Each structure stands twice: as C-alpha cells, then as structure tokens.
Amino acid sequence: MNLVPKRFFFTQGTGIHEKDMRAFEEAMRDAGIDICNLIKTSSVIPAGCKLISQEEGMKSIKPGQITFAIIAQSQTNEPGQLIAAGIGMAQPEDDNEYGYMTEVEEAIGRTKEDVSQDVEEMAIENLATLWGIKKDAEEILKKGKKNYTLKNKKVKVDSWVETAKGHEDRLYTVVLVCAILLLD
C-alpha cells in the first residue's frame, strides 16, 4: 500500500492551560485540527503534491481521522519567555520533482523572523544539496524573496511560524505549526 500525499496545507495555533497536554490540545484546537489523530512524519514533499489553503484542506478532515503531519511545537511555563515553532518549505514547481520541509521546535528566545529565515534556509539547502549545488543557504536565500531558480528549476520557498510569550501565571503555553498531509 502506497501512502503518498496528494495535497497538503499549513495550520498553526497557540494553547494555554495549567497542564501541558491540555495546552497542546488547546493549540490543536486553535489550529483547527483537534479532531485529528496526528501521526508525526518526516518532511519530504512528494512530487506533484499540491499546497492548498487551510480552508480547503479542513474540508477533507473528518473527526477521528488518522492524519499524517509534519509537526513543530514549543512549550514553556516560564512567564514572559518567548517561544517559537516553525516549518519551512522548498517545493519545485515541476510536478516530477519532490521537495522538502524543515522544522524548528523548542525554540526559546527566537523571533518569528529569525525562525522563519532559519527554516527557509534549511529547506532550500536540502533541495540545493540534492541537486548538487555547492552553496550554503545564506548564499542562495534573499530576505523576502519566495521564488527562486536553481539548476534551471523554479522553486517556491515559504515558512509558517507561531510565537508566543509564556503566561504570566506560569501556565503552560504551547505553540504549534503543522503541515497536514492529505492522501485523497
């Protein structure tokens, strides 16, 4: 049986609660995926897999569904502590080429911009090294640019990052970013 996703979408959320698992559940609820049974996967984007909107993707999710996802999360119960989680994507335009997502989890004290740049750099570097390009991502990635050409192949780069500060009453704060993979 081949379980190859055909479509995917991103979602993110933040949850706060006195118990860490309930804070995670609240983050899932905020992201709109609390009805899913998530299975964490690694982060290859299959060839031809289409990025769709969260709204469109949510129409394909049913309560209790086993749902494969690339997951990034961070949590704290330190008042005022900045936490971040993010996923970056480098996806070739050519439907015959596969791409990559990369995650940053348990990021403490890092800004949204910092994590965004980090995950985008890692994703494009994974693709570049796959194609034999001998450059670091810092040499390839330009701030704010989302479309690239590498080895005469068009590539879209993007990121999704969630940040929050720890609750002042030492409640658990969880940030969550997921790429939900749809098999239909």
C-alpha positions as CSV (number, residue, x, y, z in Angstrom):
1,M,0.0,0.0,0.0
2,N,1.5,3.4,-1.0
3,L,0.5,6.2,1.2
4,V,1.6,9.2,-0.9
5,P,0.0,12.5,-0.1
6,K,-1.6,14.4,-3.0
7,R,-2.3,17.7,-1.2
8,F,-1.1,19.5,2.0
9,F,-1.9,22.6,3.9
10,F,-0.4,24.5,6.9
11,T,-2.1,25.5,10.1
12,Q,-0.9,26.9,13.4
13,G,-2.1,27.7,16.8
14,T,-1.3,28.6,20.4
15,G,-2.7,27.0,23.6
16,I,-2.5,27.9,27.3
17,H,-3.5,25.7,30.2
18,E,-2.3,24.6,33.7
19,K,-1.5,21.2,32.3
20,D,1.0,20.8,29.4
21,M,-1.1,18.2,27.5
22,R,-4.2,20.4,27.8
23,A,-2.2,23.3,26.5
24,F,-1.2,21.2,23.5
25,E,-4.8,20.2,22.9
26,E,-5.8,23.9,23.1
27,A,-3.1,24.7,20.5
28,M,-4.5,21.9,18.2
29,R,-8.0,23.4,18.7
30,D,-6.7,26.9,17.9
31,A,-5.1,25.4,14.7
32,G,-8.4,23.7,13.9
33,I,-7.0,20.1,14.0
34,D,-8.2,19.0,17.4
35,I,-10.5,16.4,15.7
36,C,-7.4,14.7,14.1
37,N,-5.3,11.8,15.4
38,L,-2.0,13.1,14.3
39,I,0.9,10.9,13.2
40,K,4.2,12.8,13.0
41,T,6.2,12.2,9.9
42,S,9.5,13.4,8.4
43,S,9.3,16.1,5.8
44,V,9.6,15.2,2.2
45,I,7.0,16.8,-0.1
46,P,6.1,14.2,-2.7
47,A,6.4,15.1,-6.4
48,G,3.2,16.6,-7.6
49,C,1.8,17.2,-4.1
50,K,-0.2,20.4,-4.1
51,L,-0.2,23.1,-1.4
52,I,-3.8,24.2,-0.7
53,S,-5.3,26.7,1.6
54,Q,-6.2,25.7,5.2
55,E,-9.8,26.4,4.5
56,E,-9.8,24.0,1.5
57,G,-7.8,21.4,3.5
58,M,-10.1,21.4,6.5
59,K,-13.0,20.3,4.3
60,S,-11.1,17.0,3.8
61,I,-10.6,16.3,7.6
62,K,-13.1,14.1,9.5
63,P,-13.4,13.6,13.3
64,G,-11.1,10.8,14.4
65,Q,-9.2,10.7,11.1
66,I,-5.7,9.3,11.2
67,T,-3.8,12.3,9.9
68,F,-0.2,12.4,8.8
69,A,1.5,15.7,9.6
70,I,4.9,17.4,9.8
71,I,4.8,18.9,13.3
72,A,6.8,21.6,15.0
73,Q,6.0,22.7,18.6
74,S,7.4,24.5,21.5
75,Q,6.3,25.0,25.1
76,T,7.1,26.9,28.2
77,N,5.7,27.7,31.6
78,E,8.2,30.5,32.3
79,P,6.4,33.8,32.5
80,G,7.3,36.1,29.6
81,Q,9.6,33.6,27.9
82,L,9.4,33.8,24.1
83,I,8.9,30.5,22.3
84,A,8.6,29.7,18.6
85,A,8.0,26.8,16.3
86,G,8.1,26.8,12.5
87,I,8.1,24.9,9.3
88,G,9.9,25.9,6.1
89,M,9.2,24.7,2.6
90,A,11.2,24.4,-0.6
91,Q,9.0,23.0,-3.3
92,P,9.9,22.7,-7.0
93,E,7.3,24.0,-9.5
94,D,7.9,20.8,-11.6
95,D,5.4,18.1,-10.6
96,N,8.0,15.5,-11.3
97,E,10.4,16.8,-8.6
98,Y,10.0,16.4,-4.8
99,G,10.7,19.0,-2.2
100,Y,11.5,19.4,1.5
101,M,10.0,20.9,4.6
102,T,12.2,21.6,7.7
103,E,11.1,22.2,11.3
104,V,12.4,24.2,14.2
105,E,11.0,23.1,17.6
106,E,11.6,24.1,21.2
107,A,13.0,27.5,20.1
108,I,13.4,29.7,23.1
109,G,14.0,33.4,22.8
110,R,13.9,33.4,19.0
111,T,11.8,35.8,17.0
112,K,9.3,34.9,14.3
113,E,11.6,36.5,11.7
114,D,14.7,34.5,12.9
115,V,12.9,31.2,12.9
116,S,11.3,31.9,9.5
117,Q,14.7,32.6,8.0
118,D,16.2,29.5,9.6
119,V,13.6,27.1,8.3
120,E,13.6,28.6,4.8
121,E,17.4,28.3,4.7
122,M,17.3,24.7,5.8
123,A,14.6,23.8,3.3
124,I,16.3,25.4,0.3
125,E,19.7,24.0,1.3
126,N,18.2,20.5,1.4
127,L,17.0,20.9,-2.1
128,A,20.2,22.6,-3.3
129,T,22.4,19.8,-2.0
130,L,20.1,17.2,-3.5
131,W,20.7,18.9,-6.9
132,G,24.4,19.1,-6.4
133,I,24.6,22.9,-5.7
134,K,27.6,23.6,-3.6
135,K,26.4,26.8,-1.8
136,D,25.2,27.4,1.7
137,A,21.6,28.6,2.0
138,E,22.9,32.1,3.1
139,E,24.4,32.5,-0.4
140,I,21.1,31.5,-2.1
141,L,18.3,32.9,0.1
142,K,17.4,36.6,-0.2
143,K,15.3,38.1,2.5
144,G,11.6,38.4,1.5
145,K,12.1,36.5,-1.8
146,K,9.8,33.5,-2.2
147,N,10.6,32.3,-5.8
148,Y,13.9,31.0,-6.9
149,T,15.6,29.3,-9.9
150,L,18.1,26.6,-9.0
151,K,19.7,24.5,-11.7
152,N,17.1,25.9,-14.2
153,K,14.3,24.7,-11.9
154,K,11.7,27.0,-10.4
155,V,11.3,26.6,-6.6
156,K,8.9,28.2,-4.2
157,V,10.2,28.8,-0.6
158,D,8.0,29.8,2.3
159,S,7.6,29.4,6.0
160,W,4.9,29.2,8.7
161,V,5.9,30.3,12.3
162,E,4.0,30.6,15.5
163,T,5.4,32.5,18.5
164,A,4.1,33.4,22.0
165,K,5.3,34.5,25.4
166,G,4.9,32.4,28.4
167,H,1.8,33.1,30.5
168,E,2.4,35.4,33.5
169,D,0.7,32.9,35.9
170,R,3.2,30.0,34.9
171,L,0.5,28.2,32.9
172,Y,1.8,26.1,30.1
173,T,2.0,27.9,26.7
174,V,2.3,25.8,23.6
175,V,2.8,26.9,20.0
176,L,2.2,24.5,17.2
177,V,2.7,24.6,13.4
178,C,1.6,21.6,11.3
179,A,1.7,20.7,7.6
180,I,-1.2,18.4,7.2
181,L,-0.8,15.7,4.5
182,L,-3.9,14.6,2.7
183,L,-3.9,11.2,0.9
184,D,-7.0,11.7,-1.2
